[in-house]
Amino acid sequence: MSRKAWVLFAVVQLFGELGPWAGLRMKSAIGPALWFAGIVVMMPGRMLALWLEQVFWGVRLTPIQMTAVFVVVEVAANVCFWLLCARCWRFLRRRRAIPVRSEP
């Protein structure tokens, strides 16, 4: 992926992590929108992290340690998802760029 795509990924991940936190603390109408947008943006990794949280429920981790594990798993899964999407996008763009020759 290009440098621009990595910067965009970092911005989206930052928004996805901070959006729900800020959205719950805002009393205006934008609060629920921030919360919802942050949840949706982080969805691929969040699903895996929520499952992993259930697996670690019996393990003696403090809430801060559990949050750290949650964020690391979430971002790592989202990296894999973004790379897969970038590869599919590149494949589709190259496929459309190939001219089709008609035979006489």
N, CA, C and O atoms as a GROMACS GRO file, in nm:
protein
  416
    1MET      N    1   0.084  -0.117   0.000
    1MET     CA    2   0.000   0.000   0.000
    1MET      C    3   0.088   0.124   0.000
    1MET      O    4   0.203   0.120   0.046
    2SER      N    5   0.035   0.230  -0.051
    2SER     CA    6   0.110   0.355  -0.060
    2SER      C    7   0.115   0.424   0.077
    2SER      O    8   0.044   0.387   0.170
    3ARG      N    9   0.200   0.522   0.085
    3ARG     CA   10   0.213   0.599   0.210
    3ARG      C   11   0.082   0.669   0.243
    3ARG      O   12   0.043   0.677   0.359
    4LYS      N   13   0.015   0.720   0.140
    4LYS     CA   14  -0.112   0.788   0.160
    4LYS      C   15  -0.216   0.692   0.218
    4LYS      O   16  -0.295   0.731   0.304
    5ALA      N   17  -0.216   0.569   0.171
    5ALA     CA   18  -0.311   0.469   0.221
    5ALA      C   19  -0.282   0.434   0.367
    5ALA      O   20  -0.375   0.414   0.445
    6TRP      N   21  -0.154   0.426   0.405
    6TRP     CA   22  -0.119   0.398   0.545
    6TRP      C   23  -0.159   0.513   0.637
    6TRP      O   24  -0.204   0.490   0.749
    7VAL      N   25  -0.142   0.636   0.589
    7VAL     CA   26  -0.183   0.752   0.670
    7VAL      C   27  -0.335   0.749   0.688
    7VAL      O   28  -0.385   0.774   0.798
    8LEU      N   29  -0.408   0.719   0.580
    8LEU     CA   30  -0.553   0.709   0.589
    8LEU      C   31  -0.593   0.598   0.686
    8LEU      O   32  -0.685   0.616   0.765
    9PHE      N   33  -0.524   0.485   0.681
    9PHE     CA   34  -0.552   0.376   0.774
    9PHE      C   35  -0.532   0.422   0.918
    9PHE      O   36  -0.616   0.394   1.004
   10ALA      N   37  -0.422   0.491   0.945
   10ALA     CA   38  -0.394   0.538   1.081
   10ALA      C   39  -0.501   0.635   1.129
   10ALA      O   40  -0.544   0.629   1.244
   11VAL      N   41  -0.545   0.724   1.042
   11VAL     CA   42  -0.648   0.822   1.080
   11VAL      C   43  -0.780   0.750   1.109
   11VAL      O   44  -0.848   0.783   1.206
   12VAL      N   45  -0.816   0.654   1.026
   12VAL     CA   46  -0.940   0.580   1.046
   12VAL      C   47  -0.934   0.501   1.177
   12VAL      O   48  -1.032   0.496   1.251
   13GLN      N   49  -0.821   0.439   1.205
   13GLN     CA   50  -0.808   0.362   1.328
   13GLN      C   51  -0.815   0.454   1.451
   13GLN      O   52  -0.878   0.419   1.551
   14LEU      N   53  -0.751   0.569   1.443
   14LEU     CA   54  -0.756   0.664   1.554
   14LEU      C   55  -0.899   0.711   1.576
   14LEU      O   56  -0.945   0.717   1.690
   15PHE      N   57  -0.969   0.744   1.468
   15PHE     CA   58  -1.109   0.785   1.480
   15PHE      C   59  -1.193   0.670   1.536
   15PHE      O   60  -1.280   0.692   1.620
   16GLY      N   61  -1.167   0.549   1.489
   16GLY     CA   62  -1.244   0.434   1.536
   16GLY      C   63  -1.223   0.405   1.683
   16GLY      O   64  -1.315   0.357   1.750
   17GLU      N   65  -1.104   0.433   1.735
   17GLU     CA   66  -1.078   0.410   1.877
   17GLU      C   67  -1.131   0.523   1.964
   17GLU      O   68  -1.186   0.499   2.071
   18LEU      N   69  -1.115   0.647   1.917
   18LEU     CA   70  -1.155   0.762   1.999
   18LEU      C   71  -1.300   0.803   1.979
   18LEU      O   72  -1.359   0.865   2.068
   19GLY      N   73  -1.360   0.770   1.863
   19GLY     CA   74  -1.497   0.809   1.834
   19GLY      C   75  -1.598   0.758   1.936
   19GLY      O   76  -1.676   0.837   1.989
   20PRO      N   77  -1.600   0.628   1.965
   20PRO     CA   78  -1.695   0.578   2.064
   20PRO      C   79  -1.671   0.636   2.204
   20PRO      O   80  -1.766   0.663   2.278
   21TRP      N   81  -1.546   0.653   2.240
   21TRP     CA   82  -1.515   0.708   2.372
   21TRP      C   83  -1.566   0.852   2.382
   21TRP      O   84  -1.630   0.888   2.481
   22ALA      N   85  -1.538   0.934   2.280
   22ALA     CA   86  -1.583   1.073   2.282
   22ALA      C   87  -1.733   1.082   2.265
   22ALA      O   88  -1.798   1.168   2.325
   23GLY      N   89  -1.790   0.994   2.182
   23GLY     CA   90  -1.933   0.998   2.158
   23GLY      C   91  -2.016   0.974   2.282
   23GLY      O   92  -2.123   1.032   2.298
   24LEU      N   93  -1.968   0.888   2.370
   24LEU     CA   94  -2.042   0.861   2.494
   24LEU      C   95  -2.036   0.978   2.591
   24LEU      O   96  -2.125   0.991   2.676
   25ARG      N   97  -1.936   1.061   2.580
   25ARG     CA   98  -1.919   1.172   2.673
   25ARG      C   99  -1.980   1.303   2.622
   25ARG      O  100  -1.991   1.400   2.698
   26MET      N  101  -2.018   1.307   2.495
   26MET     CA  102  -2.078   1.429   2.439
   26MET      C  103  -2.228   1.429   2.464
   26MET      O  104  -2.295   1.328   2.445
   27LYS      N  105  -2.278   1.542   2.505
   27LYS     CA  106  -2.422   1.554   2.533
   27LYS      C  107  -2.499   1.611   2.414
   27LYS      O  108  -2.621   1.621   2.419
   28SER      N  109  -2.429   1.648   2.307
   28SER     CA  110  -2.497   1.703   2.190
   28SER      C  111  -2.544   1.591   2.098
   28SER      O  112  -2.524   1.473   2.127
   29ALA      N  113  -2.608   1.630   1.988
   29ALA     CA  114  -2.661   1.531   1.894
   29ALA      C  115  -2.551   1.457   1.819
   29ALA      O  116  -2.575   1.348   1.767
   30ILE      N  117  -2.431   1.514   1.812
   30ILE     CA  118  -2.322   1.448   1.740
   30ILE      C  119  -2.262   1.333   1.820
   30ILE      O  120  -2.193   1.248   1.762
   31GLY      N  121  -2.285   1.327   1.949
   31GLY     CA  122  -2.230   1.220   2.032
   31GLY      C  123  -2.268   1.081   1.986
   31GLY      O  124  -2.180   0.998   1.964
   32PRO      N  125  -2.398   1.052   1.972
   32PRO     CA  126  -2.436   0.918   1.924
   32PRO      C  127  -2.384   0.888   1.783
   32PRO      O  128  -2.352   0.774   1.752
   33ALA      N  129  -2.376   0.990   1.698
   33ALA     CA  130  -2.324   0.970   1.563
   33ALA      C  131  -2.176   0.932   1.567
   33ALA      O  132  -2.133   0.843   1.493
   34LEU      N  133  -2.098   0.998   1.652
   34LEU     CA  134  -1.956   0.962   1.668
   34LEU      C  135  -1.942   0.821   1.722
   34LEU      O  136  -1.857   0.744   1.676
   35TRP      N  137  -2.023   0.786   1.818
   35TRP     CA  138  -2.017   0.653   1.876
   35TRP      C  139  -2.046   0.548   1.768
   35TRP      O  140  -1.970   0.451   1.754
   36PHE      N  141  -2.154   0.566   1.693
   36PHE     CA  142  -2.193   0.470   1.590
   36PHE      C  143  -2.089   0.460   1.479
   36PHE      O  144  -2.054   0.350   1.436
   37ALA      N  145  -2.039   0.575   1.434
   37ALA     CA  146  -1.938   0.575   1.326
   37ALA      C  147  -1.811   0.505   1.371
   37ALA      O  148  -1.752   0.429   1.293
   38GLY      N  149  -1.768   0.528   1.493
   38GLY     CA  150  -1.648   0.462   1.544
   38GLY      C  151  -1.664   0.312   1.553
   38GLY      O  152  -1.571   0.237   1.523
   39ILE      N  153  -1.782   0.267   1.593
   39ILE     CA  154  -1.809   0.123   1.601
   39ILE      C  155  -1.807   0.061   1.462
   39ILE      O  156  -1.748  -0.046   1.442
   40VAL      N  157  -1.870   0.126   1.365
   40VAL     CA  158  -1.878   0.072   1.229
   40VAL      C  159  -1.741   0.068   1.163
   40VAL      O  160  -1.708  -0.030   1.095
   41VAL      N  161  -1.661   0.173   1.181
   41VAL     CA  162  -1.529   0.180   1.119
   41VAL      C  163  -1.438   0.068   1.167
   41VAL      O  164  -1.357   0.016   1.090
   42MET      N  165  -1.451   0.030   1.291
   42MET     CA  166  -1.363  -0.071   1.349
   42MET      C  167  -1.423  -0.212   1.346
   42MET      O  168  -1.369  -0.303   1.408
   43MET      N  169  -1.532  -0.231   1.273
   43MET     CA  170  -1.609  -0.355   1.280
   43MET      C  171  -1.529  -0.483   1.254
   43MET      O  172  -1.542  -0.576   1.334
   44PRO      N  173  -1.448  -0.494   1.150
   44PRO     CA  174  -1.380  -0.624   1.129
   44PRO      C  175  -1.296  -0.667   1.250
   44PRO      O  176  -1.306  -0.781   1.295
   45GLY      N  177  -1.216  -0.577   1.301
   45GLY     CA  178  -1.131  -0.609   1.415
   45GLY      C  179  -1.208  -0.618   1.545
   45GLY      O  180  -1.172  -0.694   1.634
   46ARG      N  181  -1.313  -0.539   1.556
   46ARG     CA  182  -1.391  -0.536   1.680
   46ARG      C  183  -1.462  -0.670   1.702
   46ARG      O  184  -1.473  -0.716   1.816
   47MET      N  185  -1.509  -0.732   1.595
   47MET     CA  186  -1.577  -0.861   1.609
   47MET      C  187  -1.481  -0.966   1.666
   47MET      O  188  -1.517  -1.041   1.756
   48LEU      N  189  -1.360  -0.970   1.612
   48LEU     CA  190  -1.260  -1.065   1.662
   48LEU      C  191  -1.219  -1.032   1.806
   48LEU      O  192  -1.204  -1.122   1.888
   49ALA      N  193  -1.202  -0.904   1.835
   49ALA     CA  194  -1.162  -0.865   1.970
   49ALA      C  195  -1.271  -0.896   2.073
   49ALA      O  196  -1.241  -0.935   2.185
   50LEU      N  197  -1.397  -0.878   2.034
   50LEU     CA  198  -1.506  -0.911   2.126
   50LEU      C  199  -1.511  -1.062   2.154
   50LEU      O  200  -1.536  -1.104   2.267
   51TRP      N  201  -1.486  -1.141   2.051
   51TRP     CA  202  -1.481  -1.286   2.071
   51TRP      C  203  -1.365  -1.321   2.164
   51TRP      O  204  -1.379  -1.403   2.254
   52LEU      N  205  -1.249  -1.259   2.141
   52LEU     CA  206  -1.132  -1.286   2.223
   52LEU      C  207  -1.154  -1.242   2.367
   52LEU      O  208  -1.102  -1.304   2.460
   53GLU      N  209  -1.230  -1.136   2.385
   53GLU     CA  210  -1.262  -1.090   2.521
   53GLU      C  211  -1.340  -1.197   2.596
   53GLU      O  212  -1.319  -1.217   2.716
   54GLN      N  213  -1.431  -1.265   2.527
   54GLN     CA  214  -1.506  -1.374   2.591
   54GLN      C  215  -1.413  -1.490   2.627
   54GLN      O  216  -1.431  -1.554   2.731
   55VAL      N  217  -1.314  -1.516   2.541
   55VAL     CA  218  -1.218  -1.623   2.569
   55VAL      C  219  -1.134  -1.589   2.692
   55VAL      O  220  -1.106  -1.675   2.775
   56PHE      N  221  -1.095  -1.461   2.704
   56PHE     CA  222  -1.011  -1.418   2.816
   56PHE      C  223  -1.090  -1.382   2.940
   56PHE      O  224  -1.032  -1.332   3.037
   57TRP      N  225  -1.219  -1.405   2.942
   57TRP     CA  226  -1.300  -1.362   3.055
   57TRP      C  227  -1.255  -1.427   3.186
   57TRP      O  228  -1.261  -1.362   3.291
   58GLY      N  229  -1.212  -1.552   3.183
   58GLY     CA  230  -1.169  -1.620   3.305
   58GLY      C  231  -1.026  -1.591   3.344
   58GLY      O  232  -0.983  -1.626   3.454
   59VAL      N  233  -0.949  -1.527   3.256
   59VAL     CA  234  -0.810  -1.495   3.284
   59VAL      C  235  -0.805  -1.370   3.372
   59VAL      O  236  -0.885  -1.277   3.355
   60ARG      N  237  -0.713  -1.369   3.464
   60ARG     CA  238  -0.705  -1.256   3.556
   60ARG      C  239  -0.626  -1.141   3.495
   60ARG      O  240  -0.506  -1.125   3.520
   61LEU      N  241  -0.695  -1.062   3.414
   61LEU     CA  242  -0.635  -0.941   3.357
   61LEU      C  243  -0.707  -0.820   3.413
   61LEU      O  244  -0.829  -0.823   3.434
   62THR      N  245  -0.633  -0.716   3.438
   62THR     CA  246  -0.696  -0.592   3.484
   62THR      C  247  -0.771  -0.530   3.366
   62THR      O  248  -0.743  -0.564   3.251
   63PRO      N  249  -0.864  -0.440   3.392
   63PRO     CA  250  -0.935  -0.375   3.281
   63PRO      C  251  -0.842  -0.301   3.185
   63PRO      O  252  -0.869  -0.297   3.064
   64ILE      N  253  -0.736  -0.242   3.235
   64ILE     CA  254  -0.641  -0.171   3.148
   64ILE      C  255  -0.567  -0.271   3.059
   64ILE      O  256  -0.548  -0.246   2.940
   65GLN      N  257  -0.525  -0.383   3.115
   65GLN     CA  258  -0.458  -0.486   3.035
   65GLN      C  259  -0.554  -0.544   2.930
   65GLN      O  260  -0.513  -0.570   2.817
   66MET      N  261  -0.680  -0.565   2.967
   66MET     CA  262  -0.778  -0.617   2.873
   66MET      C  263  -0.803  -0.518   2.760
   66MET      O  264  -0.818  -0.558   2.645
   67THR      N  265  -0.807  -0.390   2.792
   67THR     CA  266  -0.824  -0.287   2.690
   67THR      C  267  -0.706  -0.286   2.595
   67THR      O  268  -0.723  -0.271   2.474
   68ALA      N  269  -0.586  -0.300   2.649
   68ALA     CA  270  -0.466  -0.303   2.564
   68ALA      C  271  -0.469  -0.422   2.469
   68ALA      O  272  -0.439  -0.408   2.351
   69VAL      N  273  -0.506  -0.540   2.520
   69VAL     CA  274  -0.517  -0.658   2.435
   69VAL      C  275  -0.625  -0.637   2.329
   69VAL      O  276  -0.606  -0.672   2.213
   70PHE      N  277  -0.737  -0.580   2.370
   70PHE     CA  278  -0.849  -0.554   2.280
   70PHE      C  279  -0.806  -0.464   2.164
   70PHE      O  280  -0.836  -0.493   2.048
   71VAL      N  281  -0.736  -0.354   2.196
   71VAL     CA  282  -0.694  -0.259   2.092
   71VAL      C  283  -0.591  -0.323   1.998
   71VAL      O  284  -0.600  -0.305   1.877
   72VAL      N  285  -0.496  -0.395   2.053
   72VAL     CA  286  -0.393  -0.458   1.969
   72VAL      C  287  -0.456  -0.559   1.873
   72VAL      O  288  -0.424  -0.560   1.754
   73VAL      N  289  -0.545  -0.644   1.923
   73VAL     CA  290  -0.611  -0.743   1.838
   73VAL      C  291  -0.698  -0.674   1.733
   73VAL      O  292  -0.700  -0.714   1.617
   74GLU      N  293  -0.769  -0.572   1.776
   74GLU     CA  294  -0.858  -0.499   1.686
   74GLU      C  295  -0.782  -0.435   1.570
   74GLU      O  296  -0.822  -0.449   1.454
   75VAL      N  297  -0.675  -0.366   1.601
   75VAL     CA  298  -0.597  -0.298   1.497
   75VAL      C  299  -0.525  -0.401   1.408
   75VAL      O  300  -0.518  -0.381   1.286
   76ALA      N  301  -0.474  -0.508   1.466
   76ALA     CA  302  -0.408  -0.611   1.384
   76ALA      C  303  -0.506  -0.676   1.286
   76ALA      O  304  -0.471  -0.699   1.170
   77ALA      N  305  -0.625  -0.706   1.332
   77ALA     CA  306  -0.726  -0.764   1.241
   77ALA      C  307  -0.766  -0.663   1.134
   77ALA      O  308  -0.788  -0.701   1.019
   78ASN      N  309  -0.774  -0.537   1.170
   78ASN     CA  310  -0.809  -0.435   1.070
   78ASN      C  311  -0.697  -0.416   0.968
   78ASN      O  312  -0.725  -0.387   0.851
   79VAL      N  313  -0.572  -0.431   1.009
   79VAL     CA  314  -0.461  -0.424   0.912
   79VAL      C  315  -0.477  -0.536   0.809
   79VAL      O  316  -0.465  -0.512   0.689
   80CYS      N  317  -0.504  -0.656   0.856
   80CYS     CA  318  -0.524  -0.768   0.763
   80CYS      C  319  -0.641  -0.741   0.669
   80CYS      O  320  -0.632  -0.768   0.550
   81PHE      N  321  -0.749  -0.688   0.722
   81PHE     CA  322  -0.866  -0.658   0.640
   81PHE      C  323  -0.834  -0.550   0.536
   81PHE      O  324  -0.873  -0.563   0.420
   82TRP      N  325  -0.765  -0.444   0.577
   82TRP     CA  326  -0.729  -0.337   0.484
   82TRP      C  327  -0.635  -0.387   0.375
   82TRP      O  328  -0.650  -0.351   0.258
   83LEU      N  329  -0.538  -0.470   0.412
   83LEU     CA  330  -0.447  -0.524   0.311
   83LEU      C  331  -0.520  -0.613   0.212
   83LEU      O  332  -0.492  -0.611   0.093
   84LEU      N  333  -0.615  -0.692   0.262
   84LEU     CA  334  -0.695  -0.776   0.173
   84LEU      C  335  -0.778  -0.689   0.077
   84LEU      O  336  -0.787  -0.718  -0.042
   85CYS      N  337  -0.839  -0.584   0.131
   85CYS     CA  338  -0.918  -0.493   0.046
   85CYS      C  339  -0.829  -0.423  -0.056
   85CYS      O  340  -0.869  -0.406  -0.171
   86ALA      N  341  -0.710  -0.382  -0.016
   86ALA     CA  342  -0.618  -0.315  -0.109
   86ALA      C  343  -0.576  -0.410  -0.220
   86ALA      O  344  -0.566  -0.369  -0.336
   87ARG      N  345  -0.551  -0.535  -0.186
   87ARG     CA  346  -0.512  -0.632  -0.288
   87ARG      C  347  -0.627  -0.659  -0.385
   87ARG      O  348  -0.606  -0.668  -0.506
   88CYS      N  349  -0.747  -0.671  -0.334
   88CYS     CA  350  -0.865  -0.691  -0.421
   88CYS      C  351  -0.887  -0.570  -0.510
   88CYS      O  352  -0.917  -0.584  -0.629
   89TRP      N  353  -0.873  -0.450  -0.454
   89TRP     CA  354  -0.889  -0.327  -0.532
   89TRP      C  355  -0.787  -0.321  -0.645
   89TRP      O  356  -0.821  -0.288  -0.759
   90ARG      N  357  -0.661  -0.352  -0.614
   90ARG     CA  358  -0.556  -0.352  -0.715
   90ARG      C  359  -0.583  -0.456  -0.823
   90ARG      O  360  -0.563  -0.430  -0.942
   91PHE      N  361  -0.628  -0.573  -0.784
   91PHE     CA  362  -0.660  -0.678  -0.879
   91PHE      C  363  -0.772  -0.635  -0.973
   91PHE      O  364  -0.764  -0.655  -1.094
   92LEU      N  365  -0.877  -0.576  -0.917
   92LEU     CA  366  -0.990  -0.533  -1.000
   92LEU      C  367  -0.951  -0.419  -1.094
   92LEU      O  368  -0.997  -0.414  -1.208
   93ARG      N  369  -0.868  -0.328  -1.047
   93ARG     CA  370  -0.824  -0.217  -1.134
   93ARG      C  371  -0.737  -0.268  -1.247
   93ARG      O  372  -0.749  -0.221  -1.360
   94ARG      N  373  -0.649  -0.362  -1.220
   94ARG     CA  374  -0.564  -0.418  -1.326
   94ARG      C  375  -0.646  -0.499  -1.424
   94ARG      O  376  -0.618  -0.498  -1.544
   95ARG      N  377  -0.744  -0.568  -1.375
   95ARG     CA  378  -0.828  -0.650  -1.463
   95ARG      C  379  -0.908  -0.563  -1.559
   95ARG      O  380  -0.925  -0.600  -1.675
   96ARG      N  381  -0.956  -0.450  -1.512
   96ARG     CA  382  -1.032  -0.360  -1.598
   96ARG      C  383  -0.943  -0.287  -1.696
   96ARG      O  384  -0.989  -0.242  -1.801
   97ALA      N  385  -0.814  -0.273  -1.664
   97ALA     CA  386  -0.722  -0.200  -1.750
   97ALA      C  387  -0.675  -0.283  -1.869
   97ALA      O  388  -0.624  -0.227  -1.967
   98ILE      N  389  -0.692  -0.414  -1.864
   98ILE     CA  390  -0.648  -0.501  -1.974
   98ILE      C  391  -0.747  -0.487  -2.089
   98ILE      O  392  -0.866  -0.514  -2.073
   99PRO      N  393  -0.698  -0.443  -2.206
   99PRO     CA  394  -0.791  -0.431  -2.318
   99PRO      C  395  -0.831  -0.567  -2.373
   99PRO      O  396  -0.752  -0.661  -2.375
  100VAL      N  397  -0.952  -0.576  -2.417
  100VAL     CA  398  -1.003  -0.701  -2.474
  100VAL      C  399  -0.986  -0.694  -2.625
  100VAL      O  400  -1.035  -0.603  -2.691
  101ARG      N  401  -0.915  -0.793  -2.677
  101ARG     CA  402  -0.894  -0.797  -2.823
  101ARG      C  403  -1.002  -0.882  -2.888
  101ARG      O  404  -1.035  -0.991  -2.841
  102SER      N  405  -1.055  -0.830  -2.993
  102SER     CA  406  -1.152  -0.910  -3.069
  102SER      C  407  -1.078  -0.979  -3.184
  102SER      O  408  -0.991  -0.921  -3.247
  103GLU      N  409  -1.114  -1.102  -3.208
  103GLU     CA  410  -1.049  -1.177  -3.314
  103GLU      C  411  -1.122  -1.154  -3.446
  103GLU      O  412  -1.245  -1.149  -3.448
  104PRO      N  413  -1.047  -1.139  -3.559
  104PRO     CA  414  -1.112  -1.115  -3.689
  104PRO      C  415  -1.179  -1.238  -3.745
  104PRO      O  416  -1.237  -1.234  -3.853
   0.00000   0.00000   0.00000
